Amino acid sequence: MTSPPAPLLDPSSDDFRQAGHRLIDWIADHFERIDETPVMARVEPGDVARQFRPAASEEGRSYDSLIREFETAILPGVTHWNHPGFFAYFSVTGSKAGILGELLSAALNINGMIWKSCPAATELETVVLAWLRKALGLPDDLFGIINDTASINTFLALAAARESLALDIRGQGTTGRTLPLLKIYCSEQAHSSVEKSALALGLGSRGVTLIPAGETFEMSTEALAEAIATDRAEGHLPCAIVATIGTTATSSIDPLEEIADIARKEGIWLHVDAAYAGSAMICPELRSLWKGVEHADSIVVNPHKWLFTPIDCSVLLTRKPEILAKTFSLVPDYLKTTDSAAVNYMDYGLQLGRRFRALKLWMVMEYYGLERMRSVIRAHVEWGGRLAALLGARPDVELLAPQVLSVVVFRKIVRDRLGKIDDEASEMASIELVERANASGAVFLSTTRLRGVFAIRVAIGNGMTEWRHVERILDFVEE
């Protein structure tokens, strides 16, 4: 008796081929008309979810039906990060070449946990990160690995820093014995991922010392040195210093060379968070901003922030890969191989499963070329300076931080009858400006607070942005 034929998930490629061509055309058309689309989704909480049935399909549906539902139910709830008027947060600036790289990665659907599981994934990652290291002007001896986000890479770096203290954390852990309080130092302007990493590593919030920032929002090295000395006197153990090159709120630059001197003198791991600004260092004239980076023990740079690679793609570089491996390497029997000369990237991080992220970074770097990417980044920096100059010349605007790279931070000001700035009225005017601008659909601005003052924040970073898009902000200020 013959067995019935086994059912196939996809009996043929016909429907897939037709839908795939349709979607590529849709994406191309979407980019061509994206400037006519509102940047922000115009929905209320629950509006998207209530359009779907309570249970998944039993019999399946056609691609045509799914594409129509995507356009009618999902797309209205999308905030368009690829929009040229997206100036909020930091753009996760994608590109057409990056999309094609992502498409190939999804089609191959590999898991690059070890070399044998996909040699091309491992070796392309090694090659592309060597290219990136060279393009950024970094030392040749840095080991690199691609992970999802800077938050994870900061966690990995700080875990390695903790392991470097010779406390046998790997073997004995942190509980059930007496350990000194481990301390991480970062600017009060540093990204929240530093404190989140401390929470995950068992150091707790009290294990993070926020160092005061100066007038231009960079870390005070004098305060850093004092904090380390105080902690040592109290019996605490310094673990790591995190310097930020391009802080989230203002894109301020910590004095890296001075911080590196302190780290070397004190024997403390130095991690550099250059998630946003690091990509700009492909422009040689900007590298003075991270002078001293060659002394860092670990560095994070996000190609998905300003190097036109679709999210997620964050690069961790370290000159101490052996400590990273000592922290995380754990090889079960089913993954042991005889390929002793190969790199197994699973040994350098928490996750075993690894996407083929190098493929889209390779596609982006090779299709556009470094010089075209440099020219776009240079334009963004120039437009940031032009916007800051035009805003700063207005009597109804106050720049709240020095303009650095492509970030501009300001507020609309209202003065009382004596000509003094009315902070409460200025905050209301600034909030109204942001709400009006974002409701227009033409731009998306985000906000922050700097020492209690409400601020409007503009971050230019999309590969499709032109000066005319940035200029729209001036129209809303004028209104």
C-alpha positions, 0 to 999 in steps of 0.5 A: 500500500503506497503512502499518500504524497506528503503535503507541501507548505508551498506546492509551487512558486507561482503565487509567490512569484506573482506576489513578490513582483507585486510587492517589489513594485509596491515598495518602489512606488511607496518610496517614490510617493512617500513624501505625500504620506503622513510621517506619523500614524493617525490612529488611536490605541486599539484602532489597528488591532480591532480590524483583525479577526479573533482567530487565525485563518484555518484554510488560509488566504490568498496573497492578494487578500493579505496585501489588501489587508496590509494596505487597509488595516496595517499601513494606516497604523505605521509611523514611517521611519523611512520618511524624509521628514522623520526627524525624531529620535535617531532615524533607523535609516534604511535604503533600497539596497538594504531592503534587497539584502534583507530580502536575500537574508530572509530567503536563505533563512540561515542560522549563523551560530557556528561556522559550519552552520553557514560558512558564508554568514560567518566569513562575510561578517568577518570581511564586512566588519574589517571593511567597516573598521577600516572605513571608520579609521579604527585600529586593525586589531579590533574584533567585531561582531554584529548583533541587533541593537546597541542596548544588547552590545552595551550589555555584552561589553559591560558583562565582559568588563565585569568578567575582566575583574578576576572575580570568577563571576562566570564560575561562582556568580554574584550571589551566595558570596560577598563581593564589593559593590561594582561600579559603572560610570557614565555621563548623566546624558548617557543612554538608558541602556547603560543602567538597564545593563547594570540591572540585568548584570545584577549590579543594580541602579546603585552600581551606576554613577551618573557623572555630571555633564558640563555646560555643553552636556559632555561628561565632566572628567574632573567629576569622573576622577573624583567619583572613582577616588571616592568609590575606591576609598569606600571599598567599591570596585570600579568596573567600567566607564562608558563614554558617549560619542553623540548622546541621545538628547543633544549629540554631545561628545564626551571628552574621550581622550581625557576619559581614556587617560583616566581609564588607563590610569585606573585600570578600568574597562572603557566602553564607547557608545558611538551608536549614532555618531560612529557612522559619521566617522567614515568622513575623515574630517569628523574623526577628531570627535572621537580622538582617543577611541583607539584606547577603548576596550569596546565600541558600539556603532549602529549602521542601522542608525546612520549608515543606511542599513535597515534595522537591526544591525549594531556592531560591537568592536573590541580589542579584548575578544578573549574576555568576551569569549570567556564571558559567554562561550559555552559549547554543548556537545551537539555544536562541537566541531573539528573546525578549530580555525573557524570563528564561531560567533555564538561564543561572543554573545548571549544568543545562539541563533544569529541572523545573516545581518552581514548580507544587508550591510555588505549590500549597502556598502558595496552598492552605494560605496563609501564616498556616496555615503560620505556625501549624504552624511556630510549634507546632513551635518551641513543642514544641521548647522544651517538649521541651527544658524537660522533658528538661532537668528530668530528672537523667538527661538533659543538654541538649548545645546551646541549643534553637533553633527546633525542634531539641533535642540531648541525651544520656542520662547515667549518673553514677559513685558520686561523681556525676560523669558517666561519658562512656563509660556515658552514650554506651552508654545514649544509643545504647541509647535511640536503638536502642530508640526507632527499633526501636519504629517509633513514632519515628525519631531521628538522632544526631551528635557535638558536640566528641566527645560522642555526642548524640541529635538531635530535629528537629520539622518534619512537617506532620502531627506533633502534640505526642503524637508528640513526647511519645513521645520522653519515654517512651523516655527514661523507660524 
